Amino acid sequence: MNRTNSNTHLPRKLYTAEQVRALDTLLIEHIPISALKLMRRAASVVLSVISQRWPDLRRLVVFVGTGNNGGDGYYIAALAAAEGIKVQVLECGDIARIRGDAASAREEARAGGVSCKQCDILLDLASAHFCPGTVLVDALLGTGRSGALRGSFEPTIDWMNGSGLPIVSVDVPSGLNCDTGHVAEVAVCAAMTVCLVALKQGLFTGSGPEQAGEIVFHDLGMPEALKSGSVAKAASSTRIDINSVSSMLKPRRLDAHKGDCGNVLVLGGDVGYGGAALMAAEAAARIGAGTVSLVTRTPHVTASLARRPEIMVRAIEEPDAFGSEQLLALMQKASVIVIGPGLGSSNWSYSILRQALEFAGSHLPVVLDADALNLLAETASINEGSLGSEGKSMRMHSPLWILTPHPGEAARLLGSTAALVQEDRFAAAYSLQAKFGGAVLLKGAGSLLCCPGEIVNFETEPSSVEVCTEGNPGMASGGMGDVLSGMLGGLIAQGLSVSDALRCGVCIHGEAADLAVVSEGERGLLATDLFHHIRRLANNL
């Protein structure tokens, strides 16, 4: 199945639930409008979207909780009934707990002839025949719920997901943490999520993209003054895609030569892992680096030259002895060092990493990926500059680093677990940047970028990270990260800052993968399939 990126038309600012509540309050005060009328407006928007998406709509089954999200659901049901659509409301939770505007919405729905029953009739519905044109509406929990599900919510959501019917979630799929994109137990798997007032950041990372389906946004008539105000500007994160980096790569001067485009030094490819380092080196060349050098082990030299003779390949077998002079000479010529692809975990690997970080210090950019991150994690401790396995100190922090961990590598770097990293990817990205410096990329669905110079006290004043919405599940194959690390090195070599190189590289990498799956699909996508598209994108931005 091919997926198209349907997010390009959406706003770029992303918010937490708390921030959206503040925007709600401002919207009510500024228009002015009552909260009840705003709820009706939201319901009207959702029903309109459903009617446009499913023009043969004949029946709605609306699942409601006891909060304001449920109030939206009651109004959706009331409006649908008024339009002659057959509608059923199923109530999840103790209706005695319904208060305020949600209670008023329930009364209006019932007064309009809408049948409201408890969700315990699901067993009856399981054997019922649903006519064509039936759509389920998820108005169970909304943005206010972040913890474990209680009572009948979990079996209700399981039933909805197993019904085979399209589900439309109001604001956020129930069970999904809209701040983090984490699902604690189970969450609605929606065909569409109609997001209101402001986009919630959890929809775009972690489990969010899978649970949310197509995202449709409506600001409910927020005035421009509020959109440009301080609350709206203080978004917790920003969505980026290929259009965000369209001006970063300038056309080359007519008198440009390879020296103007930098030299990338790739260090990696321990015995048995030569392909990873070679892919990184070739990616650096394909993105436009002037020259690329590769330091690897002897068995890989011939194959590397046969595959890509443009790469200057050097075997260094004793980096702590005679080879250290050769390595030093290569590093002195480098504009940037890329280390980690296929690096391994041997004494050779550790020695290469230690010398590279010692030489680079805080003046030469270094891209750390794969095994370099694992070795860094092994030597990391509470105090910076902890001792490595050979009793020699290794640098643990630099403003010019780019770290590109997947959740497992991030967990090792933080002394945590992959599950905890995925539970709050935003917090993990902040922690990695604070601990190691530089720019950090936490890979995964909705990769997160956290760059230097943009960090404040996360506990008291969260700063913005960036969420890349490019890419697809076909990238879940070996070598994709190696290609990205080489691309980042190539972009830095051409003069981009660490932060801009990360933004540009991640977006091009994801877009290249999206282009590569258009004709032949996601399964079977290889990292080297991206090279043609990388080159084209680098020249057409």
VEXFI-622698 format. One record per residue (C-alpha): residue in three letters; x, y, z. Coordinates in steps of 0.2 Angstrom, whole numbers, plus 5000, padded with zeros to 4 digits. Layout:
BEGIN
ALAXYZ
...
This chain:
BEGIN
MET500050005000
ASN500750174995
ARG500450315007
THR500450495002
ASN500950635014
SER499350725018
ASN500050835031
THR500850965019
HIS499251085020
LEU499251085039
PRO499851225050
ARG501651205056
LYS501451245075
LEU501051105086
TYR500351115104
THR500151025120
ALA498450995128
GLU498751125141
GLN499251255128
VAL497651215118
ARG496651245133
ALA497351415135
LEU496951445117
ASP495251385119
THR495051515134
LEU495751655123
LEU494551605109
ILE493051615120
GLU493551785127
HIS494051865111
ILE492651825099
PRO491751825111
ILE490751665111
SER490151545125
ALA490951375128
LEU489251295123
LYS489151385107
LEU490951345103
MET490551155106
ARG489151175094
ARG490251255081
ALA491551105084
ALA490150975081
SER489551065065
VAL491351065058
VAL491550875062
LEU489950825054
SER490250935039
VAL491950845037
ILE491150675039
SER489850715026
GLN491150775014
ARG492250625016
TRP490850495016
PRO489550575005
ASP488450415006
LEU488350435025
ARG486750345031
ARG487150305049
LEU488150375063
VAL488650275079
VAL489350405091
PHE490350345106
VAL490450475120
GLY491250495137
THR490850605151
GLY491850755147
ASN491850895135
ASN492450785121
GLY490850685124
GLY489850855123
ASP490550875106
GLY489850695102
TYR488150735108
TYR488050885097
ILE488650795082
ALA487250665085
ALA485950805087
LEU486450895071
ALA486550725062
ALA484750685068
ALA484150855062
GLU484850815045
GLY483950655044
ILE485450545047
LYS485050385057
VAL486050405073
GLN486450315089
VAL487450375104
LEU488350245115
GLU488850315132
CYS490450255140
GLY490650295159
ASP489450355173
ILE488250475165
ALA487950545183
ARG489750625181
ILE489250725166
ARG489250915170
GLY489151085163
ASP489151105144
ALA489250915141
ALA487650895151
SER486751025141
ALA487350945125
ARG486650785131
GLU484950855135
GLU484850945118
ALA485250775109
ARG483950685119
ALA482650825115
GLY483050805097
GLY482550625097
VAL484350545098
SER484350375107
CYS485750375120
LYS486150205128
GLN487550135138
CYS488950045129
ASP488549875137
ILE487449845121
LEU488949825111
LEU488649635112
ASP487049665103
LEU487849775090
ALA489249645087
SER487949535079
ALA487049685071
HIS487049715052
PHE487749885048
CYS487049965032
PRO488350035020
GLY488750215024
THR488950185043
VAL490350285052
LEU490850275070
VAL491250435079
ASP492550435093
ALA492050565106
LEU492650465121
LEU494050555129
GLY494850695120
THR496350795126
GLY496050785144
ARG496550595146
SER498350545147
GLY498350405160
ALA497750225160
LEU496050185153
ARG494650145166
GLY493050055166
SER492250005150
PHE493350115139
GLU494649985134
PRO493349855128
THR492349985119
ILE493950045110
ASP494349865106
TRP492549835099
MET492749995088
ASN494349945081
GLY493749775077
SER492149825069
GLY492849855052
LEU491950025051
PRO492750185048
ILE493050285064
VAL493250475065
SER494050545081
VAL493550715088
ASP495150805091
VAL496250655096
PRO496050465095
SER495450405112
GLY496850315122
LEU498250415113
ASN499250545123
CYS499050695113
ASP500650775121
THR501850625118
GLY501050515105
HIS501150365117
VAL499750235119
ALA499750155136
GLU498550015133
VAL497450035118
ALA496950175107
VAL495650205094
CYS496350175076
ALA495450315067
ALA495250335048
MET495250515051
THR495550635066
VAL494650805065
CYS495850915075
LEU495151075082
VAL495751245087
ALA497651195086
LEU498651045081
LYS499150925095
GLN500950875094
GLY500650695099
LEU499750665083
PHE501350675073
THR502550565082
GLY502650395090
SER501050295089
GLY500150455084
PRO500250445065
GLU499650265065
GLN498150295077
ALA497650465069
GLY497450415051
GLU497050565040
ILE497150725050
VAL495950865046
PHE496151035055
HIS494951175058
ASP495351325070
LEU493451355074
GLY493651535068
MET495151595078
PRO495451775074
GLU497151815066
ALA497551925081
LEU497551765092
LYS498551665079
SER499951795080
GLY499851825098
SER501051765112
VAL500151605117
ALA499951545099
LYS501851585095
ALA502351485111
ALA501951315102
SER502851175110
SER503451105094
THR503551135075
ARG503151025060
ILE504351025046
ASP504450935029
ILE505350955013
ASN504551125010
SER505351195026
VAL507051175019
SER506751225001
SER507951375003
MET509351295012
LEU510451234997
LYS510851384986
PRO511451354968
ARG513351334966
ARG514351474959
LEU514951454942
ASP516751454947
ALA516451324961
HIS517751184964
LYS517751034975
GLY518751124988
ASP517251244990
CYS516151094994
GLY517051015008
ASN517850855013
VAL516950725023
LEU517850595032
VAL516850435036
LEU517550315050
GLY516750145051
GLY516649975043
ASP517449855056
VAL517649675049
GLY516049615042
TYR515149785042
GLY515949875027
GLY514349905018
ALA513650025031
ALA515250135030
LEU515250135011
MET513350185011
ALA513750335022
ALA515150385011
GLU514150374995
ALA512750465003
ALA513950605007
ALA514450614989
ARG512750604982
ILE512150754993
GLY513550854985
ALA515150844996
GLY516650894986
THR517750744992
VAL517350595003
SER518650495012
LEU518250325020
VAL519350245034
THR518850055036
ARG519649885038
THR520749805025
PRO519549675019
HIS518349805013
VAL519449915003
THR519349824986
ALA517449804987
SER517249984991
LEU518350044977
ALA517449924965
ARG515749994970
ARG516150174971
PRO517850224965
GLU517550414968
ILE517750374987
MET519550384994
VAL519650225004
ARG521050195017
ALA521250045028
ILE521950085045
GLU522249925055
GLU523149995070
PRO522450165075
ASP523350165092
ALA525050135083
PHE525650185066
GLY523950205060
SER523650355072
GLU524750465061
GLN523750415046
LEU522150445054
LEU522750615061
ALA523250665043
LEU521550625037
MET520650715051
GLN521650875048
LYS520950885030
ALA519150855035
SER517750975036
VAL516650855046
ILE516850685053
VAL515550545051
ILE515850405063
GLY514750255068
PRO514150165052
GLY514749985054
LEU516050045067
GLY515749885078
SER516249865096
SER518049805095
ASN519649885102
TRP519849955085
SER518150035085
TYR518450115102
SER520150175097
ILE519450255081
LEU518050345091
ARG519150405105
GLN520450485093
ALA519150565082
LEU518150645097
GLU519850705105
PHE520450775088
ALA518750865084
GLY518550935101
SER517351075100
HIS517951145084
LEU517551015071
PRO515850945067
VAL515550765071
VAL514050655066
LEU513850515078
ASP512750365072
ALA512450185076
ASP513950095084
ALA514750265089
LEU513250295099
ASN513250125108
LEU515150155112
LEU514750325118
ALA513350255129
GLU514550125136
THR515750265142
ALA514450385148
SER514150415166
ILE513350535178
ASN514850645176
GLU515550705159
GLY517150635154
SER516950465162
LEU518350335159
GLY518250215144
SER518650035144
GLU520550075141
GLY520650195155
LYS520750345143
SER519450485144
MET518250515130
ARG517450675126
MET515550665130
HIS514950835125
SER515150955110
PRO514051095103
LEU514551035085
TRP513950855087
ILE512450775078
LEU511750625087
THR510550515077
PRO509950375089
HIS508450265086
PRO507450235102
GLY508550085108
GLU510150185106
ALA509350335114
ALA508850225129
ARG510650165131
LEU511350345130
LEU510150395144
GLY510350245154
SER508450205151
THR507350085141
ALA506650095124
ALA504950085131
LEU505250235142
VAL505950335128
GLN504450305117
GLU503350345132
ASP503850525130
ARG504950555115
PHE504950745117
ALA505750725135
ALA506950605128
ALA507550715114
TYR507750865127
SER508750755139
LEU509950695125
GLN510250865119
ALA510550925137
LYS511750785141
PHE512850775125
GLY512550945117
GLY512450985098
ALA510950935088
VAL509950775092
LEU508850675080
LEU507750545089
LYS507250435074
GLY505550345072
ALA503850385065
GLY503850575067
SER505750595070
LEU506050735083
LEU507450865081
CYS508150955095
CYS509551085090
PRO510851185100
GLY510451365105
GLU508551325106
ILE508551245123
VAL507851325139
ASN507351245156
PHE506251105150
GLU505451075168
THR504851255169
GLU504851325152
PRO504751195138
SER505651255122
SER505251195104
VAL505751045095
GLU505451005077
VAL504450855071
CYS504850785053
THR503250715045
GLU504250655030
GLY504550465027
ASN503650305028
PRO503750125035
GLY504750065020
MET506250145029
ALA506150005042
SER507649915033
GLY509449905036
GLY510650045030
MET509350195031
GLY510250275046
ASP511950255037
VAL511350345022
LEU510650485033
SER512250505043
GLY513250525027
MET512050645020
LEU512150755036
GLY514050755034
GLY513950805016
LEU512750955020
ILE513951015034
ALA515451005022
GLN514451115010
GLY514351255023
LEU512651215032
SER512651235051
VAL512451085062
SER510551125065
ASP510151165047
ALA511151015041
LEU510050905052
ARG508450985046
CYS508850985028
GLY509550805029
VAL508050725038
CYS506850805026
ILE507750755011
HIS508050585017
GLY506150555021
GLU505550635005
ALA506750534995
ALA506050375003
ASP504250435000
LEU504750464981
ALA505550294980
VAL503950194986
VAL502750284974
SER502850154960
GLU503349994969
GLY502750004987
GLU503550005004
ARG504149825006
GLY505849784999
LEU506449964999
LEU508349975001
ALA509350115008
THR510350134991
ASP508650154982
LEU508650324989
PHE510250384981
HIS509450444964
HIS508050534973
ILE509250614986
ARG510350684971
ARG508750754962
LEU508050834978
ALA509750914983
ASN509751004966
ASN507851054965
LEU507651124982
